[in-house]
Amino acid sequence: INKSGISVLDAFRIAHSWRDAHMRPMLLVRNQLAAKLRCMDCESVSAARLKRMKSIRRKIRKRPLTLYQMQDIAGCRAIVDSCNDVAELARFYEQQGKHLIVDVDDYITTPKPDGYRSRHVILKFQGDGDDAIYNRQNVEVQIRSKAQHSWATAVEAVGLIKHQNIKGGDGSSQWRRFFELMSSEIAYDEGMPPCPSAPHDRKSVREELREVSNDLGAVGMLETLNRSFQRYGTLGTSGARYFLL
C-alpha cells in the first residue's frame, strides 16, 4: 500500500486500463495515416503500437509524470522516402487533420544531441458518437525518412546485441559517438542540419566517423546483423523457438 492508500495491484490495474483505453484511438489514427500515405506519391510504411508497460514504468521513474501527462502511450509511425515527404505529411495534420494538435517536435531540423531525428506530432483524439469517450487520449505520430528509420533501427539492434540501452543514452560511449556521427552524415545527404555534438564540417565528421568505426569494427558488425536478420526472415515456421546467430 502506498501513501495514497492504493495497493500495488490496484495501481497496475489502473495503469493497464489507461493503456488499453488508447487502443481504439490509436487504430483510428493509424487508419487515417495509412489512407493519407496511399494518396502520396512515395513509397511508405505505417505501423502502430501501444507502449510496453516496462517502458512506461521506466519513463515514470526517470521523470515525475502522471499517466495522463505521458503523450506517447499510443504511437503511430510513418516511414517515407524523403524529408520532403515528411514535411508534406506533417502539413496534412496541421491543415486538414481531424484531431487536435497538442504539440509538434521537429527533431529533423533540430536533431537531438544523440543524433535521433524524426518529426513527432502529438494529437488529441477527437472521436464521434461512441468514440467520443476516448477524447482524453493522446496519440503520437512519428514521421521519418527511410534513412532516419534505418539509423534508429541500427541503434536498437546494436543495443539489443550488446545488452546496452544505447537508445536511452547508456552503454558504450564509442557506439553512442558512432551513431551521433552517422546521423550527421545522413543529415548532410538529406540537406538537413547535423547533430549538434558533431564537428561543424562534413570532412571532419567523415574523418572521425571512419576512426570510430574502425575502432569498433562497426561496419562488419552491422553487416553481420543485417545478414542474420535477413536469414532469420527466410526460416519459416519450423517449430523452433530459438536461433543461434
C-alpha positions, 0 to 999 in steps of 0.5 A, a space after each residue: 500500500 502506498 501513501 495514497 492508500 492504493 495497493 500495488 495491484 490496484 495501481 497496475 490495474 489502473 495503469 493497464 486500463 489507461 493503456 488499453 483505453 488508447 487502443 481504439 484511438 490509436 487504430 483510428 489514427 493509424 487508419 487515417 495515416 495509412 489512407 493519407 500515405 496511399 494518396 502520396 506519391 512515395 513509397 511508405 510504411 505505417 505501423 502502430 503500437 501501444 507502449 510496453 508497460 516496462 517502458 512506461 514504468 521506466 519513463 515514470 521513474 526517470 521523470 515525475 509524470 502522471 499517466 495522463 501527462 505521458 503523450 506517447 502511450 499510443 504511437 503511430 509511425 510513418 516511414 517515407 522516402 524523403 524529408 520532403 515527404 515528411 514535411 508534406 505529411 506533417 502539413 496534412 495534420 496541421 491543415 486538414 487533420 481531424 484531431 487536435 494538435 497538442 504539440 509538434 517536435 521537429 527533431 529533423 531540423 533540430 536533431 537531438 544531441 544523440 543524433 535521433 531525428 524524426 518529426 513527432 506530432 502529438 494529437 488529441 483524439 477527437 472521436 464521434 458518437 461512441 468514440 467520443 469517450 476516448 477524447 482524453 487520449 493522446 496519440 503520437 505520430 512519428 514521421 521519418 525518412 527511410 534513412 532516419 528509420 534505418 539509423 534508429 533501427 541500427 541503434 536498437 539492434 546494436 543495443 539489443 546485441 550488446 545488452 546496452 540501452 544505447 537508445 536511452 543514452 547508456 552503454 558504450 560511449 564509442 557506439 553512442 559517438 558512432 551513431 551521433 556521427 552517422 546521423 550527421 552524415 545522413 543529415 548532410 545527404 538529406 540537406 538537413 542540419 547535423 547533430 549538434 555534438 558533431 564537428 561543424 564540417 562534413 570532412 571532419 565528421 567523415 574523418 572521425 566517423 571512419 576512426 570510430 568505426 574502425 575502432 569498433 569494427 562497426 561496419 562488419 558488425 552491422 553487416 553481420 546483423 543485417 545478414 542474420 536478420 535477413 536469414 532469420 526472415 527466410 526460416 519459416 515456421 519450423 517449430 523452433 523457438 530459438 536461433 543461434 546467430 
